[in-house]
Amino acid sequence: METEMILKVKPKFVKKFKAGYPLIFKEAIININDLKEEGTVVKLVDDRQSLIAKGYYGKQNKGYGWILTQNANEKIDEAFFEKKLKTAFNKRKSFYNNKETTAFRVFNAEGDGIGGLTIDYFDGYYLINWYSEGIFKFSEYVLSSLKKLVDYKGIYQKKRFNQDGQYIEEDDFVTGERGQFPLVVKENGVHFAVYLNEGAMVGVFLDQREVRKTIRDHYAEGKTVLNTFSYTGAFSIFAALGNAAKTTSVDLANRSLAKTIEQFSINNIDYEAQDIIVEDVFKYFKYAVKKNLSFDMVILDPPSFARSKKYTFSAAKDYKQLLKEAIAITNDQGVIVASTNCATFDMQKFKGFIDTAFKESNAKYEIVEEFSLPDDFRTMKQYKEGNYLKVAFIKVRSK
């Protein structure tokens, strides 16, 4: 399968790639327009034609492909993929042995050595996410390695690479036995209903595991909790199980209502004692101010980018305003859990948004806890953008 192509790296970027930077990006390559077929193995060379690294061409919103090895003699074949997967699975041994958590990530893209590919585990089922046509060209290698290395009930996949980088709608079943959905998995003893066969999203974001546990174990008791952009209500479930006085979940998507009711129900929580509201979050903030509603805890976990009829939300541009809306309805000594998965800014910049929002709201605050990705979402220090999750627990001090 291996047809190789030479990519010439501009001198000023040679050091970056030699130091292990994994993303092949347009500005760094002199002959980027020579790339034709995704999945082609590429050799990056310097101006003396010395090999820097080998990788593959696959277009993602992030770049043009990923470095796989700096070893000139290493073949990008099935044995290569098998070795990478085996190493990754071994590093998750403690997760496999944990009876209280049966959903976690077993392979995290460039953090485990193959950008553009992630694999999640859901109680015996494996879900592969392909982020470019390029990486999907290696699907047979990945699948046969996976089958060889693990016992599985079934394997599902999501192709996230149609023209605008979105998920391709199809029956995502690959092999093994089809799941009976909802598949009920556990996270720190709490149940989640997941669907591996219903579009791009399965019902829970695994990267927030530590944050949810912290809310349940240390913050929720006796508190009124507002969960915005609540999706299927995962934060609300954990808050309720931490004995919150009441949870309010707000999300614009119609499906969020039934999905949130389902999550409460499988955990034996009376969903009728909670508020589940289908509405634009910004509209809800205005309503809350008008009705003098306030909360002890407000959870903000918006998508990096979202569009409703009235608003377009971009985390990089609008997070500060979102925080100000939240500050206005958070009780004194209350906590705002501010979270973002936007990779275009780092924690320092995020803290800048937080600081400005509080200053403009004439309120004082203290960041009491911070979170980034959990251990199963492995990252590499040469690629800081890969550690995209930023979460701050902010205590609101006397407004």
C-alpha positions in Angstrom: 0.0 0.0 0.0 2.9 2.3 0.8 3.4 4.8 -2.0 5.6 7.6 -0.6 5.8 11.2 -1.5 8.4 13.8 -0.6 7.3 17.0 1.2 9.9 19.7 1.5 9.8 21.6 4.8 10.6 25.3 4.9 13.9 25.8 6.8 12.3 27.8 9.6 10.0 24.9 10.5 12.6 22.1 10.4 13.5 22.4 14.1 9.8 22.3 15.1 9.3 18.9 13.3 12.6 17.5 14.5 11.4 18.3 18.1 8.4 16.1 17.6 5.6 18.5 16.5 3.1 16.1 14.9 0.8 18.2 12.7 1.6 18.7 9.0 0.5 22.2 8.3 0.3 24.3 5.1 2.6 27.1 6.0 5.5 24.7 6.7 5.5 22.8 3.4 7.0 24.2 0.2 5.3 21.8 -2.2 2.0 21.4 -0.4 0.1 21.5 -3.7 1.8 18.3 -4.8 -0.5 16.4 -2.4 -3.2 14.6 -4.4 -4.5 11.4 -2.8 -5.4 11.3 0.9 -3.8 8.3 2.7 -0.5 8.8 0.8 2.5 8.2 3.1 4.7 11.3 3.1 8.3 11.9 3.9 9.3 15.3 5.3 12.7 16.4 4.2 14.9 19.4 4.9 16.7 21.5 2.2 19.5 18.9 2.1 17.0 16.1 1.4 17.6 14.6 4.8 14.6 12.8 6.3 12.9 14.6 9.2 9.9 12.4 9.6 7.3 10.2 8.0 3.5 10.6 8.2 0.4 10.5 6.1 -1.7 13.0 4.1 -5.2 13.5 5.5 -7.1 16.8 5.5 -8.7 17.8 8.7 -9.8 21.2 9.9 -6.5 21.3 11.8 -4.1 20.6 8.9 -2.9 18.4 6.1 -2.0 15.2 8.0 0.1 13.8 10.8 3.6 12.7 11.5 3.7 9.0 12.5 7.5 8.3 13.0 10.9 9.9 12.8 12.5 6.6 11.9 13.4 6.4 8.2 13.2 2.6 8.2 9.9 2.2 9.9 7.2 1.0 7.6 3.6 2.3 8.0 2.0 -1.1 7.8 -0.3 -3.3 9.9 2.5 -4.1 12.4 3.0 -0.4 12.9 -0.6 0.2 13.8 -0.8 -2.9 16.0 2.2 -1.8 18.0 0.7 1.7 18.6 -2.7 0.3 19.6 -1.1 -2.3 21.9 1.0 0.3 23.7 -2.1 2.5 24.1 -4.3 -0.3 25.5 -1.5 -1.3 28.0 -1.5 2.3 29.3 -5.2 2.0 30.0 -4.9 -1.2 32.1 -6.2 0.6 35.3 -9.3 1.7 33.4 -10.0 -1.8 32.1 -9.7 -3.1 35.7 -12.1 -0.5 37.2 -15.6 -2.0 37.7 -17.1 1.4 38.5 -16.2 3.0 35.1 -16.9 1.1 31.9 -16.6 3.9 29.4 -13.3 5.6 28.6 -10.9 6.4 25.7 -8.4 3.7 24.8 -6.6 5.6 21.9 -6.3 9.4 21.8 -5.0 10.4 18.4 -1.6 12.1 18.3 -1.3 11.6 22.1 -1.0 7.9 21.4 1.1 8.4 18.2 -1.6 8.5 15.4 -3.2 11.8 14.7 -6.7 11.7 13.2 -7.8 8.5 15.0 -9.5 8.0 18.3 -11.0 4.8 19.9 -13.4 4.8 22.8 -14.5 1.8 24.9 -18.1 1.3 26.0 -18.5 -1.8 28.2 -17.2 -4.3 25.6 -18.0 -2.2 22.5 -15.3 -0.2 20.7 -16.1 3.0 18.8 -13.5 4.2 16.2 -13.6 7.9 15.1 -11.9 8.6 11.8 -11.2 12.3 11.3 -10.0 12.3 7.7 -10.2 10.3 4.6 -6.5 9.9 4.8 -6.5 8.0 8.1 -9.6 6.0 6.9 -7.4 4.6 4.1 -5.6 2.7 6.9 -8.9 1.3 8.4 -8.1 -2.3 7.5 -4.8 -2.2 9.5 -6.5 -0.6 12.5 -9.5 -3.0 12.4 -7.4 -6.1 12.1 -5.1 -4.9 14.9 -8.0 -4.1 17.1 -9.5 -7.6 16.5 -6.2 -9.2 17.3 -5.5 -7.3 20.5 -8.8 -7.2 22.4 -11.9 -9.3 23.1 -14.9 -7.3 22.0 -18.7 -7.6 21.8 -18.9 -5.3 18.8 -17.1 -2.5 16.9 -18.7 0.7 15.6 -17.2 3.6 13.7 -17.9 7.3 13.0 -16.5 8.8 9.8 -16.1 12.5 10.6 -14.8 13.7 7.2 -17.4 14.7 4.7 -16.8 17.9 2.7 -17.1 20.3 5.6 -15.4 18.1 8.1 -18.8 16.8 9.5 -19.9 13.4 10.4 -21.1 11.1 7.5 -24.5 9.7 8.3 -24.6 5.9 7.9 -25.1 2.7 9.9 -22.0 2.8 12.0 -21.8 -0.9 12.8 -18.6 -2.6 11.7 -18.3 -6.1 13.1 -19.1 -8.4 16.1 -22.6 -8.3 17.5 -24.9 -5.3 17.2 -25.5 -3.5 20.4 -28.9 -3.3 22.1 -29.4 0.5 22.6 -29.4 2.3 24.8 -26.2 0.6 26.0 -25.9 1.4 29.7 -22.4 2.1 30.8 -21.0 3.3 34.2 -18.8 6.3 35.1 -17.7 6.4 38.7 -20.7 4.3 39.6 -23.2 6.5 37.7 -25.2 5.1 34.8 -25.2 6.6 31.3 -27.4 5.6 28.3 -25.3 5.7 25.2 -26.2 5.1 21.5 -23.3 4.1 19.2 -25.7 4.0 16.2 -27.3 7.5 16.3 -25.3 10.1 14.5 -22.0 11.7 15.6 -22.7 12.0 19.3 -23.2 9.0 21.6 -24.8 10.7 24.6 -21.8 11.6 26.9 -18.5 13.4 26.6 -16.0 11.2 28.3 -13.4 13.9 28.7 -15.4 15.6 31.6 -15.3 12.5 33.9 -13.2 14.1 36.6 -15.2 17.3 36.5 -18.5 15.5 37.0 -17.1 13.4 39.9 -15.8 16.6 41.6 -19.2 18.3 41.3 -20.9 15.2 42.8 -18.4 14.6 45.6 -17.5 18.2 46.7 -19.8 20.9 45.4 -23.4 19.8 44.8 -24.8 19.0 48.3 -27.8 21.3 49.1 -27.1 23.5 46.2 -29.3 24.9 43.4 -27.5 24.0 40.1 -28.0 25.5 36.6 -26.5 23.4 33.8 -26.4 25.3 30.5 -25.8 23.7 27.1 -26.7 20.6 29.0 -27.0 18.1 26.1 -28.1 14.9 27.8 -27.8 16.3 31.3 -24.6 14.5 32.5 -23.5 17.3 34.9 -27.1 17.5 36.2 -27.2 13.7 37.0 -23.9 14.0 38.9 -25.2 17.1 40.8 -28.4 15.4 41.7 -26.6 12.3 42.9 -24.4 14.6 45.0 -27.7 15.7 46.7 -28.2 19.0 45.0 -31.3 20.8 46.2 -32.4 21.1 42.6 -31.0 21.0 39.1 -32.0 23.0 36.1 -30.8 21.8 32.6 -31.1 24.2 29.7 -30.3 23.2 26.1 -31.6 24.4 22.7 -31.9 21.0 21.1 -35.3 19.4 21.2 -33.8 15.9 21.7 -32.2 17.1 25.0 -35.5 16.8 26.9 -36.1 13.1 26.2 -32.3 12.3 26.5 -32.0 14.0 29.9 -35.2 12.4 31.2 -33.7 9.0 30.1 -30.4 9.7 32.0 -32.2 10.7 35.2 -34.5 7.7 35.0 -31.7 5.0 34.6 -30.2 6.5 37.8 -33.5 6.2 39.6 -33.8 10.0 40.0 -37.2 11.5 39.8 -36.8 13.8 36.8 -40.1 15.6 37.6 -38.4 17.0 40.7 -35.8 18.6 38.3 -36.2 21.3 35.7 -35.4 20.4 32.1 -35.8 23.3 29.7 -35.5 23.4 25.9 -34.5 26.9 25.2 -31.7 29.1 23.9 -29.3 29.5 26.8 -28.9 33.3 26.2 -32.6 33.7 26.2 -32.8 31.7 29.4 -30.3 34.1 31.1 -32.5 37.1 30.2 -35.5 35.3 31.6 -33.6 34.4 34.8 -32.6 38.0 35.4 -36.2 39.2 34.7 -37.6 36.7 37.2 -34.9 37.3 39.8 -33.7 33.7 39.6 -30.3 32.9 41.0 -28.3 29.7 41.5 -25.5 28.4 43.8 -23.8 26.8 41.0 -23.8 27.5 37.2 -22.2 25.2 34.8 -21.0 26.6 31.4 -19.8 24.0 28.9 -20.7 25.5 25.5 -19.7 24.0 22.2 -16.7 25.9 20.6 -19.1 27.1 17.9 -22.9 27.0 17.9 -25.6 28.6 15.8 -29.2 29.2 16.8 -31.8 31.4 15.0 -30.8 34.5 16.9 -27.2 33.9 18.0 -24.0 32.6 16.7 -21.7 31.6 19.6 -18.0 31.3 19.2 -16.0 30.4 22.3 -13.0 32.5 21.3 -15.1 35.6 20.7 -18.1 35.2 23.1 -17.0 33.4 26.2 -16.5 36.6 28.2 -20.1 37.6 27.5 -21.3 34.2 28.5 -19.5 34.5 31.8 -21.0 37.9 32.5 -24.5 36.5 32.0 -23.7 33.7 34.4 -22.1 36.0 37.0 -25.4 38.0 37.1 -27.4 35.0 38.3 -24.9 33.3 40.5 -25.3 33.7 44.3 -22.6 35.3 46.4 -20.1 32.5 47.4 -21.6 30.4 44.6 -19.5 28.6 42.0 -19.3 28.9 38.3 -17.9 25.9 36.5 -16.4 27.4 33.3 -15.4 24.9 30.7 -14.3 25.0 27.1 -13.0 22.5 24.6 -11.9 25.3 22.2 -8.3 24.5 21.0 -7.5 27.9 19.6 -6.7 29.5 23.0 -4.9 28.2 26.1 -5.7 28.3 29.8 -3.9 31.6 30.3 -6.1 33.3 27.7 -9.1 31.6 29.2 -8.2 33.0 32.6 -8.0 36.4 30.9 -11.6 36.0 29.7 -12.6 35.1 33.3 -10.8 38.1 34.8 -12.2 40.6 32.3 -15.8 39.2 32.8 -15.6 39.7 36.6 -14.0 43.1 36.3 -16.7 44.3 33.9 -19.3 42.8 36.3 -17.8 44.6 39.3 -17.5 41.2 41.0 -14.6 39.5 42.8 -13.7 35.9 42.3 -11.2 33.1 43.1 -10.3 30.1 40.9 -10.5 27.2 43.4 -9.8 24.2 41.0 -8.6 23.7 37.5 -9.0 20.6 35.2 -7.6 19.6 31.8 -8.0 16.2 30.1 -8.1 13.0 32.2 -5.4 10.4 32.0 -7.1 8.2 29.3 -7.1 11.3 26.9 -3.3 11.2 26.5 -1.6 14.2 25.0 2.0 15.1 24.0 3.9 18.1 25.3 5.1 19.0 21.7 1.5 19.6 20.7 -0.2 21.8 23.3 -3.3 22.3 21.2 -4.1 18.6 21.7 -4.8 19.3 25.4 -7.8 21.3 24.5 -10.0 20.9 27.6 -9.9 23.8 30.1 -12.1 23.9 33.2 -12.1 26.4 36.0 -14.2 26.2 39.2 -14.7 29.9 40.1 -15.9 31.0 43.5 -17.9 34.2 43.3 -16.9 36.5 46.1 -19.2 39.3 47.3 -20.6 41.0 44.3 
